[in-house]
Amino acid sequence: MQAEIWVVDNNSVDGSIGMIKEKFPEVKLIENKKNVGFSAANNQAVRQANGDYILLLNPDTVVEEETFSKTIAFMDFHPEAGALGVKMLDGTGHFLPESKRALPTPEVAFYKIFGLASLFPKSKRFGKYHLTYLSQDETNEVEVLSGAFMLMRKAALDKAGLLDESFFMYGEDIDISYRIIQAGYKNYYFAETRIIHYKGESTKKGSVNYVIMFYNAMRIFAQKHFSQKNARLFSSLINAAIFFRASIAIARRFMDKMFLPLADFIIIYTGYYFISLFYENIKFSSTDYFSANFLLIVLPSYILIWIFSILLSGGYDKPMRHWKTIRGILWGTGLILILYALLPDRYRFSRALILIGSAWVLIALSGIRQLLRVLRVPGFGKNTRRLLIIGKDDECKRVSDLLNQTGVKTGEIRYADPTQTVNSNGSKFSTWNEIITIYNINEVIFCAKDLSTQLIMDAMSSIPRAELEFKIAPPESWAIIGSNSIHTSGELYVIDVHAINTTPNIRDKRILDIALSFFLLLFSPLLVLLQRNPIGYISNIFSVLIGSSSWVGYATGNDSSRLPKIKKGILSPIDTIKPTPADSAAIHNLNSVYARDYHVLTDLKIIWRGFRNLGR
């Protein structure tokens, strides 16, 4: 079978282009300087493709070994077929309902938006959106296929037209599916092969951004294909859906971010209030020593300082780390005591009460987090990974070494050789299941070099454990891929696990910039004498303070557009090297290492070595 492979890179920042050029030189690569969207990117390759069939395939997919041969054979045997989709599984091996869908008419959309489709999945009337009344194990003619895997006949595509580029993301698969039907062809859901679709990598499901983008795509589709009356009705439904779903997404995100800080505030305040009553009764033999100012102004201010300090310490980042909470409480206590010494007498109620209250904060917050850990609330567990790596010895060792290099904390790692782990029933899966049960495994990594994709998918579907995570280690790859939720971007074990654009690192880098700027400003009468450019030194301090720049950024002299976006730096990684490298490849490597493995100490080392150039 002759085929050509096109990869369109929408300005990625993860080194994909270099990897493809190095490992897959036969691939035809299109490098975009900006993200042009799903439709436009696919059209770039479709216009140049030469095959009788065009397959749109998302990058976050894994296909079975016989997927292509089976689907092409079906299309060859069914000349009326214009497009074909397959059975899609998520990262846990569960069926993805969007593998087969109906057109989102106003009626179908109403049932989906307001939950009737979920309540009555087997109903031919209410279950149309995902065609849930059709078996996922049977091949059927359908109306809409998923753009994650869509095999199209070139002749049908020539007649129907290319993907509509007014759809930036979402909705373009519905539109092209409908136009293929209008062109006189049929669309088929093909159940005899499977792919894994790791969803959520482009836009997090459940986010406000996803809701708006998805339903706006539906609005574009309605305006394009429905009558004016139906389009207006559909637009009304879409507006209601955006308001309804966006409200839920905002509320969910608010609760996810603010539930614990709010709970901390309430618990700290309640306990502190009773402690103050007890303290004033013992110390001052009075029940009204502390005025309303203390209860309404001072005490809430103390609590906000503690909560803000915990936030800066990373105590609210998931997975929760108890020591970060304790560190934040100690920071907050120190700051409160400093501010207390500066307060007017009418606001200085009792230093001893601050220390007693700090002890309460420490006990209360530690207790809350321990309770959440015992209840196994996500994000509060010890996060110890108990791994089962399935593969031959050499590949298992390679994967284990990769995990060690990434710094992933694991418990004891178990191994299973796929050529030997067969029990008395002749089943590999039941043997693996026994290992998982006996050793309480919570994560399985399949070595793709030693296991067929079909076997991996069979295993994922045959080991039904909700708490179990599955990962796949591609051969000779520096990454282990996997995603269990469509609400998150999933987890990717790579050597560069401390990327500069993660939320904690963005926060820590900004805190360093501000703290260092105040320090440099405070001691500027002395430090300015050490600078090669004193005027630039003062100017840069204020530039960093207002957020226009950072003390450390990327080195110039090469294209950094593919790296994570950060502020322009006064200094850069090349300030640590003498003589300064002029080769663009060397500069790019320095920038890449800095971006992929960021630490605050790295910035401090760069600033120390380039201190006299802070006025640059």
Buried (B, 14 or more C-beta within 10 A) or exposed (E): EEEEBBBBBBEEBBBBBEEBEEEEEEEEBEBBEEBBBBBBBBBBBBEEBEEEBBBBBBBBBBBBEBBBEBBBEBBEEBEEBBBBBBBBBBBBBBBBBBBBBBBBBBBBBBBBBBEBBBEBBEBEEBBBBBBBBBEBEEBBBBBBBBBBBBBBBBBBBEBBBBBBBBBBBBBBBBBBBBBBBEBEBBBBBBBBBBBBBBBBBBBBBBBBEBBBBBBBBBBBBBBBBBEEEBBBBBBEBBEBBBEBBBEEBEEBBEEEEEEBBEEBBEBBBEBBBEBBBEBBEEEEEEEEBBEEEBBEEBBBEBBEBBBBBBBBBBBBBEEBBBEBBBBBBBBBBEBBEEEBEEEEEEBEBBEEBBEBBBEBBBEBBBEBBEEBBEEEEEBBBEEEBBBBBBBBEEBBEBBBEBBEEBEBEEBEBBBBEBEEBEEEEEEBBBBBBEBBEEBEBBBBBBBBBBBEBBBBBBBBBBBEEEEBBBBBBBEEBBBBBBBBBBBBBBBBBBEBBBBBBBEEBBBBBBEBBEEBBEEBBEEBEEBBEEBEBBEBBBEBBEBBBEEEBBBBBBBEBBEBEBBBEBBEBBBBBBBBEEEEBEEEEBBBBBBBEBBBBBBEEBBBBBBEBBBEBBBB
